[in-house]
Amino acid sequence: MSDVSSKYPQYTHDYDLVCSNKGKASWLEEIRQPAWSVFNNIGFPTARRGNEKWKYTDIRPIANQTFIYGPTSSADKSLELNSLDNIIPNSDGWINLVFIDGVYQSDASEKYLDSVEVSTLSEAFENHEELVKKYLGREAVYSDDGFTALNTAFIEDGAFVLGKASSESNSVVNIVFLTSGKVSNCVTYPRVLVIAQPGSNLSVLENYVSLCDSSSLTNSVTEIYVEENATLKHYRLCLEREQGFHIGVSRVCQETSSTFTSASFALGAAIGRNDFQVILDGEGATCNLAGLYLTLGDQHQDNFISIDHAKPNGTSRLFYKGILDGSSKAVFGGNVTVRKDAQKTDALQTDKNLLLSDTAEIDSKPSLLIYADDVVCGHGATAGHIDEDTMFYMRSRGLDMETASRILIHAFAAEILDQVELLPLGEFLNNIYDECIPSATLSFGSVQ
């Protein structure tokens, strides 16, 4: 047994239990076993020196805890199922796929088989075996990523979305992963596979929420394939509790003339990581990534975003905003690569941060790696406090300190919130951020 196995004995114990399930396809074991070997070799990325991807995020609070994998019985889920409407966005006409502690909840889910096919991964293993074998794990490479390797080693089920080529309307798929808290120090491994076939048009929501008051770990991996002339709108919501840890990996591959739009929203987790990579692997592909994160207290949010222009005439926009209060910290690593043959690329990345206290910290590192000579590219990053002149102006119009500061903070966030095209989701997010936005009155105690 390796050193990693002896260092993380609980993961070894849980993996042996997963392997004892003989009901899964044999080729799935061929995916899981190599991933488990990689995790045994590299473990978690606790080293800070020489590890640029994790330079500003210390995950030892995760590595040093024991998290237990064990999906609880669906018979114990009545409280959570009755509470879903209060903690996730929903709307009539949306196709819901709900998992609680890793277990699919058929009584809270619907499946649709017209313009989009929605099912569990375990069902897709049987109904679309060749398609799943082709795409599962293709972009989510784990050779140097312990978290992705661990997720892959624990694949048992997940969400499968297939946007069909005959799709004419925009179908909305709402995927929910809920941690119930019925098992203390629990870990879940959500897995999502989305395939938008040529000419399809759909929207996909990923919701990660928790009712858990104890420490928990969500280690998720999402793979999205947007094929020729397909359009996919993607939203990712990370709404964990303050004792939770969330490591999310998303990999997107776009083909010719495809359009991919994504907006990520994060608040709540003690340590949150949004590792999002897109490759524009077809000529004329368009990608638009936006994000909004709010950190309070001692929370830490890490956004590691990469866009790879592999083919010519591609367009990308990367725009993230952060609101930080207390002693919280955030990281933004934005990397746009333009390969030699990706001529006529148009790329722009921006990161803006609003610091509400003197002890909040943002580490922002946008970068461009350009190997083509006929491109239009730019990047920028800013960080600062609420402008005191603006605050004085609003106070002079009769607004008290708290009301004025909340208006300014919400206006800062609105530039991202307004990009949400789904009205029910937009209303839900506006309400969530309104409840969580601090007043920032301490930052302006001297303003009269």
Backbone torsions as a table, in degrees:
resi	resn	phi	psi	omega
1	MET	NA	139.4	-174.8
2	SER	-74.9	168.6	176.9
3	ASP	-62.0	-37.8	-179.6
4	VAL	-64.6	-40.4	178.8
5	SER	-61.3	-40.0	178.9
6	SER	-74.0	-26.4	179.0
7	LYS	-77.4	-34.8	179.6
8	TYR	-120.1	68.1	-173.9
9	PRO	-64.8	-28.5	-177.9
10	GLN	-65.6	-40.1	178.7
11	TYR	-63.7	-38.2	177.6
12	THR	-63.9	-43.9	178.4
13	HIS	-60.8	-46.1	-178.2
14	ASP	-68.0	-37.2	179.3
15	TYR	-64.6	-39.0	177.5
16	ASP	-62.1	-36.3	177.8
17	LEU	-67.1	-41.0	177.9
18	VAL	-62.4	-41.8	-178.4
19	CYS	-68.6	-22.8	-179.9
20	SER	-73.3	-11.5	177.3
21	ASN	-78.2	106.5	-174.5
22	LYS	-87.5	2.8	-175.4
23	GLY	-83.5	-5.4	-177.3
24	LYS	-89.4	158.9	-179.8
25	ALA	-62.9	144.4	-177.9
26	SER	-63.5	-34.0	-179.2
27	TRP	-69.2	-22.9	176.5
28	LEU	-67.0	-37.8	176.5
29	GLU	-64.2	-30.9	177.0
30	GLU	-67.3	-22.9	175.1
31	ILE	-84.0	-42.1	-173.4
32	ARG	-72.0	-42.1	-173.4
33	GLN	-62.4	-46.3	176.5
34	PRO	-61.6	-35.5	178.5
35	ALA	-65.0	-40.6	177.9
36	TRP	-63.9	-37.9	177.7
37	SER	-63.0	-40.2	178.4
38	VAL	-64.2	-44.7	178.2
39	PHE	-60.9	-39.3	177.2
40	ASN	-62.4	-31.2	-178.3
41	ASN	-80.9	-37.8	-172.2
42	ILE	-112.1	-23.1	179.9
43	GLY	61.4	-151.2	178.8
44	PHE	-89.9	151.3	-178.0
45	PRO	-79.8	68.6	-177.8
46	THR	-81.6	-21.0	179.9
47	ALA	-71.1	131.7	179.8
48	ARG	-93.1	-38.9	-177.9
49	ARG	-74.7	131.6	179.3
50	GLY	74.4	12.8	-179.0
51	ASN	-124.2	80.6	-171.8
52	GLU	-62.1	-34.5	-177.8
53	LYS	-64.0	-27.5	-177.2
54	TRP	-120.3	23.0	-173.0
55	LYS	-59.0	-38.5	-173.7
56	TYR	-104.7	7.2	-178.6
57	THR	-128.3	117.7	-179.8
58	ASP	-94.4	111.0	-177.4
59	ILE	-101.5	16.8	175.8
60	ARG	-60.9	-31.9	174.3
61	PRO	-59.0	-25.2	175.4
62	ILE	-83.2	-49.0	-176.0
63	ALA	-64.1	-28.7	-175.4
64	ASN	-87.8	-2.4	177.4
65	GLN	-102.7	159.3	175.5
66	THR	-102.7	116.7	178.7
67	PHE	-110.0	140.2	-172.1
68	ILE	-109.3	129.7	177.0
69	TYR	-99.5	124.8	179.2
70	GLY	-178.2	86.4	180.0
71	PRO	-52.6	129.9	-177.3
72	THR	-82.8	162.9	-177.6
73	SER	-64.8	138.2	179.1
74	SER	-66.5	-15.2	179.2
75	ALA	-68.5	-16.1	-177.7
76	ASP	-97.8	17.7	-168.1
77	LYS	-103.1	7.3	-172.6
78	SER	-59.6	-39.5	-178.7
79	LEU	-63.6	-46.6	-177.5
80	GLU	-66.9	-42.2	-178.9
81	LEU	-62.5	-37.9	178.4
82	ASN	-72.6	-17.7	-176.0
83	SER	-99.0	-3.3	-172.2
84	LEU	-61.8	-36.9	-176.4
85	ASP	-62.4	-22.3	-178.0
86	ASN	-88.0	-14.8	-172.4
87	ILE	-123.8	-4.6	176.6
88	ILE	-134.8	153.9	174.4
89	PRO	-74.2	148.7	178.7
90	ASN	-157.9	160.6	179.5
91	SER	-162.2	150.2	173.9
92	ASP	-60.0	135.3	-179.6
93	GLY	97.0	-16.4	175.1
94	TRP	-77.2	149.3	177.7
95	ILE	-98.7	112.9	-174.8
96	ASN	-96.2	139.5	173.8
97	LEU	-133.7	111.9	-169.6
98	VAL	-116.0	132.4	174.7
99	PHE	-125.0	133.4	176.1
100	ILE	-121.4	120.6	-176.0
101	ASP	53.4	36.7	177.3
102	GLY	86.2	-3.7	-177.0
103	VAL	-103.2	129.8	178.3
104	TYR	-66.3	134.5	-178.5
105	GLN	-110.1	97.9	-175.8
106	SER	-66.4	-31.5	-177.3
107	ASP	-77.4	-8.5	176.3
108	ALA	-113.8	10.3	-174.0
109	SER	-126.0	158.5	173.7
110	GLU	-133.2	152.2	175.8
111	LYS	-121.8	147.8	-175.6
112	TYR	-135.7	134.1	-170.7
113	LEU	-124.1	28.7	179.8
114	ASP	-102.8	-95.3	-178.2
115	SER	-75.7	-19.7	178.4
116	VAL	-143.4	140.2	176.2
117	GLU	-106.5	125.3	-177.5
118	VAL	-122.5	128.8	179.3
119	SER	-157.5	179.7	172.6
120	THR	-81.1	160.0	176.8
121	LEU	-63.4	-37.7	-179.2
122	SER	-61.7	-36.0	175.7
123	GLU	-70.8	-38.0	179.0
124	ALA	-66.2	-30.1	175.6
125	PHE	-56.4	-34.6	-178.2
126	GLU	-88.7	-41.4	-172.7
127	ASN	-87.4	-26.2	-177.9
128	HIS	-136.7	51.8	-172.4
129	GLU	-58.7	-47.0	-177.0
130	GLU	-66.3	-38.0	179.4
131	LEU	-66.2	-44.1	179.7
132	VAL	-66.6	-41.5	178.9
133	LYS	-62.1	-33.0	-179.2
134	LYS	-69.5	-39.1	-170.0
135	TYR	-105.6	-31.9	-174.0
136	LEU	-65.0	118.3	179.0
137	GLY	86.2	-0.4	-177.8
138	ARG	-68.7	-43.7	-179.1
139	GLU	-97.0	-26.8	-179.4
140	ALA	-83.0	73.4	-178.0
141	VAL	-75.3	135.4	-173.3
142	TYR	-119.4	11.2	-173.6
143	SER	-59.7	-28.8	179.4
144	ASP	-125.3	21.4	-175.6
145	ASP	-132.5	104.6	-177.3
146	GLY	-63.8	-36.2	-179.0
147	PHE	-67.7	-44.8	178.1
148	THR	-65.6	-38.2	177.4
149	ALA	-62.2	-42.8	-179.1
150	LEU	-66.3	-42.3	177.0
151	ASN	-59.8	-45.4	-178.6
152	THR	-64.2	-36.8	179.0
153	ALA	-65.4	-25.0	-176.8
154	PHE	-105.6	17.7	177.6
155	ILE	-62.3	118.6	171.1
156	GLU	-126.0	-41.0	-178.9
157	ASP	-152.3	-176.8	-179.7
158	GLY	162.4	-160.8	-176.8
159	ALA	-109.2	138.3	178.5
160	PHE	-127.5	124.8	-179.9
161	VAL	-128.2	126.1	179.8
162	LEU	-124.0	105.6	174.5
163	GLY	-80.2	120.5	-171.9
164	LYS	-85.6	151.8	-176.8
165	ALA	-62.3	-23.1	-178.2
166	SER	-84.1	0.8	-176.5
167	SER	-64.7	129.9	177.1
168	GLU	-113.9	-28.0	-179.9
169	SER	-106.9	165.1	-178.8
170	ASN	-88.0	101.7	176.9
171	SER	-81.7	144.1	-178.6
172	VAL	-114.2	120.3	178.7
173	VAL	-109.7	123.4	-175.5
174	ASN	-110.9	105.5	-177.8
175	ILE	-101.3	128.4	-176.2
176	VAL	-123.2	126.7	171.9
177	PHE	-116.8	111.5	-175.6
178	LEU	-112.5	132.1	171.3
179	THR	-98.6	119.2	-171.1
180	SER	-82.7	-28.4	-175.8
181	GLY	85.8	7.1	179.6
182	LYS	-73.5	-18.6	173.3
183	VAL	-116.8	121.5	179.8
184	SER	-68.2	144.1	179.1
185	ASN	51.5	50.7	-177.6
186	CYS	-89.6	155.9	174.6
187	VAL	-127.2	139.0	174.4
188	THR	-125.7	154.3	-176.6
189	TYR	-126.3	70.5	180.0
190	PRO	-61.4	139.2	177.6
191	ARG	-133.2	131.8	-178.5
192	VAL	-129.4	132.7	174.7
193	LEU	-126.8	117.6	-179.3
194	VAL	-120.1	128.4	177.5
195	ILE	-126.8	113.9	175.8
196	ALA	-98.9	106.3	-176.8
197	GLN	-71.0	164.2	-175.5
198	PRO	-52.3	129.7	176.7
199	GLY	81.2	-2.0	-178.5
200	SER	-77.8	163.1	-177.6
201	ASN	-145.7	113.6	-179.2
202	LEU	-153.6	163.9	175.5
203	SER	-120.4	139.5	-179.5
204	VAL	-129.2	127.9	175.3
205	LEU	-108.5	132.7	170.3
206	GLU	-111.3	121.9	179.1
207	ASN	-116.3	125.5	175.3
208	TYR	-119.6	108.8	-174.3
209	VAL	-131.4	162.6	-175.3
210	SER	-144.7	143.5	169.1
211	LEU	-110.5	13.4	-170.6
212	CYS	-90.0	123.7	177.8
213	ASP	-91.3	-10.9	176.2
214	SER	-98.0	175.6	179.9
215	SER	-64.7	141.7	178.7
216	SER	-151.6	160.4	179.6
217	LEU	-131.3	126.5	170.7
218	THR	-109.8	118.7	-178.6
219	ASN	-119.2	94.2	-170.3
220	SER	-108.8	150.8	175.1
221	VAL	-136.5	128.9	178.1
222	THR	-124.7	132.6	174.0
223	GLU	-120.3	130.3	-177.5
224	ILE	-128.2	129.6	178.8
225	TYR	-121.8	117.1	-178.5
226	VAL	-109.5	105.3	-172.9
227	GLU	-84.8	-177.9	-169.1
228	GLU	-53.7	127.9	177.2
229	ASN	62.6	13.8	177.8
230	ALA	-86.0	154.4	177.7
231	THR	-125.5	125.8	-179.6
232	LEU	-133.3	124.6	173.0
233	LYS	-105.2	129.2	-172.0
234	HIS	-128.0	136.2	177.1
235	TYR	-129.8	137.2	-178.9
236	ARG	-127.4	119.9	-178.3
237	LEU	-116.3	120.6	175.5
238	CYS	-112.2	101.8	-175.7
239	LEU	-122.3	60.6	-178.3
240	GLU	-81.9	167.5	175.0
241	ARG	-79.9	168.0	-173.9
242	GLU	-66.1	-22.3	179.3
243	GLN	-93.1	2.6	-175.0
244	GLY	-93.4	155.9	173.7
245	PHE	-118.9	138.9	-178.5
246	HIS	-135.4	118.2	174.6
247	ILE	-115.6	111.6	-176.7
248	GLY	-117.0	128.4	177.9
249	VAL	-117.8	125.7	178.3
250	SER	-126.4	132.2	179.1
251	ARG	-128.2	129.0	-175.2
252	VAL	-127.3	134.5	175.3
253	CYS	-124.1	124.5	-178.7
254	GLN	-112.1	141.9	177.1
255	GLU	-106.4	-171.6	-170.5
256	THR	-56.2	130.6	174.5
257	SER	57.5	24.0	177.0
258	SER	-86.1	159.8	179.3
259	THR	-129.3	125.0	179.1
260	PHE	-127.9	125.0	178.6
261	THR	-125.1	131.1	-178.6
262	SER	-139.2	141.7	174.5
263	ALA	-131.4	126.9	-178.8
264	SER	-112.3	137.7	-179.2
265	PHE	-131.2	127.7	-175.3
266	ALA	-136.5	135.0	169.1
267	LEU	-164.2	151.3	171.0
268	GLY	111.9	-43.1	-171.1
269	ALA	-72.7	148.9	175.3
270	ALA	-63.3	-46.2	172.2
271	ILE	-132.4	123.0	177.4
272	GLY	-122.6	140.5	179.4
273	ARG	-134.1	125.3	177.6
274	ASN	-118.5	95.2	-179.1
275	ASP	-98.6	103.1	-169.6
276	PHE	-124.6	118.9	-179.2
277	GLN	-128.8	134.7	179.3
278	VAL	-126.1	133.6	171.7
279	ILE	-115.2	123.3	175.8
280	LEU	-89.6	89.4	-170.5
281	ASP	-100.2	23.0	176.3
282	GLY	-145.1	146.5	-177.2
283	GLU	-65.1	137.8	176.6
284	GLY	76.3	16.7	178.5
285	ALA	-75.9	149.8	-178.3
286	THR	-126.1	134.0	-177.5
287	CYS	-135.9	134.2	178.9
288	ASN	-135.0	111.5	-179.6
289	LEU	-113.0	127.9	177.3
290	ALA	-129.7	157.6	179.7
291	GLY	-158.8	149.8	176.9
292	LEU	-139.3	127.2	179.4
293	TYR	-133.0	144.7	179.9
294	LEU	-128.4	124.7	179.2
295	THR	-122.0	138.7	-178.7
296	LEU	-130.0	161.7	175.1
297	GLY	58.0	-121.6	-180.0
298	ASP	-108.0	19.6	-176.8
299	GLN	-68.3	158.2	-178.6
300	HIS	-137.0	126.4	179.0
301	GLN	-125.2	126.9	-177.9
302	ASP	-118.7	121.1	175.6
303	ASN	-113.4	114.5	-178.8
304	PHE	-116.8	97.1	-168.1
305	ILE	-115.7	130.2	-179.4
306	SER	-133.4	137.5	173.8
307	ILE	-126.7	127.0	-176.7
308	ASP	-116.0	110.2	175.3
309	HIS	-86.9	104.0	-177.0
310	ALA	-97.9	-18.5	-176.7
311	LYS	-130.6	160.5	-173.7
312	PRO	-72.2	164.9	174.1
313	ASN	62.4	29.9	177.9
314	GLY	-91.8	153.3	179.0
315	THR	-130.0	133.3	177.0
316	SER	-140.9	145.2	173.8
317	ARG	-131.8	129.7	179.0
318	LEU	-126.6	115.2	-174.1
319	PHE	-139.0	109.7	179.6
320	TYR	-121.3	147.4	176.6
321	LYS	-133.4	142.5	178.8
322	GLY	-129.2	143.4	174.6
323	ILE	-121.3	120.8	-174.0
324	LEU	-124.4	134.3	178.4
325	ASP	-134.2	169.9	178.7
326	GLY	63.1	-138.5	177.1
327	SER	-105.6	25.6	-177.0
328	SER	-72.8	161.9	-179.5
329	LYS	-133.6	151.2	175.8
330	ALA	-141.1	154.6	-180.0
331	VAL	-130.4	134.5	171.8
332	PHE	-128.0	115.9	174.0
333	GLY	-117.6	102.6	-178.9
334	GLY	-108.1	124.0	-177.1
335	ASN	-130.2	117.2	176.5
336	VAL	-113.3	121.5	179.8
337	THR	-110.2	133.0	175.5
338	VAL	-118.7	110.7	-176.9
339	ARG	-73.6	166.7	-173.6
340	LYS	-57.0	-40.0	-176.7
341	ASP	-87.5	-0.3	-176.7
342	ALA	-89.6	57.7	179.0
343	GLN	-68.0	159.9	180.0
344	LYS	63.1	27.9	176.8
345	THR	-78.8	141.1	176.9
346	ASP	-124.2	108.5	-174.1
347	ALA	-136.2	138.8	178.5
348	LEU	-144.6	132.2	176.3
349	GLN	-129.6	140.8	-176.6
350	THR	-141.8	137.5	174.9
351	ASP	-132.3	122.5	179.9
352	LYS	-125.5	137.9	-176.2
353	ASN	-134.7	139.8	179.0
354	LEU	-114.0	115.2	-178.8
355	LEU	-97.7	120.2	-176.2
356	LEU	-97.0	-3.2	177.7
357	SER	-144.7	161.6	-179.3
358	ASP	-75.6	-13.5	-177.7
359	THR	-102.2	-4.1	175.4
360	ALA	-74.2	151.3	-174.4
361	GLU	-140.0	135.5	175.2
362	ILE	-125.8	131.6	173.7
363	ASP	-111.6	107.9	-175.0
364	SER	-117.2	129.3	-177.4
365	LYS	-140.5	75.9	173.7
366	PRO	-75.7	145.6	-178.8
367	SER	-149.8	152.0	175.8
368	LEU	-123.4	131.2	174.0
369	LEU	-118.9	102.6	-171.1
370	ILE	-114.0	120.9	179.1
371	TYR	-114.6	2.1	175.7
372	ALA	-106.9	159.8	-174.8
373	ASP	-109.6	-8.3	-179.5
374	ASP	-117.2	77.8	-174.6
375	VAL	-140.6	162.7	170.6
376	VAL	-125.0	107.1	-174.7
377	CYS	-137.6	149.3	177.1
378	GLY	-160.7	160.5	177.5
379	HIS	-153.6	160.6	178.8
380	GLY	-167.7	156.9	178.7
381	ALA	-146.4	141.0	178.0
382	THR	-136.8	155.1	174.6
383	ALA	-151.3	135.8	-179.8
384	GLY	-173.4	177.3	179.5
385	HIS	-96.7	171.4	174.1
386	ILE	-62.2	133.4	-177.9
387	ASP	-65.5	125.7	-176.2
388	GLU	-68.3	-32.3	177.6
389	ASP	-65.7	-39.8	177.5
390	THR	-65.3	-41.7	177.6
391	MET	-62.0	-42.3	179.3
392	PHE	-62.4	-41.3	179.6
393	TYR	-60.1	-45.3	-178.5
394	MET	-68.9	-37.0	177.4
395	ARG	-64.4	-35.9	-179.1
396	SER	-69.3	-15.0	177.0
397	ARG	-92.9	10.5	173.4
398	GLY	98.0	4.2	179.4
399	LEU	-85.6	138.5	175.6
400	ASP	-74.9	168.5	-174.6
401	MET	-57.7	-47.8	-175.9
402	GLU	-65.9	-43.9	-179.6
403	THR	-64.4	-43.5	-179.4
404	ALA	-63.0	-44.3	-178.2
405	SER	-66.8	-39.2	179.6
406	ARG	-66.2	-37.0	177.4
407	ILE	-63.1	-43.5	-179.0
408	LEU	-67.1	-40.2	-180.0
409	ILE	-66.3	-43.8	-180.0
410	HIS	-65.4	-36.2	177.3
411	ALA	-62.9	-36.3	176.6
412	PHE	-63.4	-42.1	-178.5
413	ALA	-74.5	-26.2	-171.7
414	ALA	-62.0	-27.1	-178.4
415	GLU	-62.5	-29.2	175.1
416	ILE	-89.9	-44.0	-179.3
417	LEU	-58.6	-34.5	-178.2
418	ASP	-70.3	-11.1	178.3
419	GLN	-80.8	-8.9	178.6
420	VAL	-74.9	119.5	-176.4
421	GLU	-88.9	-19.3	179.3
422	LEU	-84.9	113.3	-173.9
423	LEU	-57.6	-48.3	179.2
424	PRO	-59.6	-37.6	178.3
425	LEU	-68.8	-41.7	178.4
426	GLY	-60.6	-43.2	178.6
427	GLU	-64.9	-41.3	179.2
428	PHE	-61.3	-47.2	-177.8
429	LEU	-67.1	-39.8	177.2
430	ASN	-60.0	-41.0	179.1
431	ASN	-67.3	-41.6	-179.8
432	ILE	-61.7	-47.4	-177.8
433	TYR	-71.7	-32.5	175.3
434	ASP	-60.9	-38.8	-179.7
435	GLU	-70.5	-31.5	-172.2
436	CYS	-96.2	-21.2	-176.4
437	ILE	-63.9	124.0	177.7
438	PRO	-73.9	163.3	-176.5
439	SER	-78.1	-25.2	-179.2
440	ALA	64.9	20.2	-179.0
441	THR	-66.2	-29.4	-179.1
442	LEU	-67.4	-26.5	-179.2
443	SER	-75.0	-13.6	-175.3
444	PHE	-130.7	39.5	-179.2
445	GLY	-62.9	-23.1	-178.3
446	SER	-88.4	-8.1	-178.5
447	VAL	-81.4	128.1	-177.9
448	GLN	-110.6	NA	NA
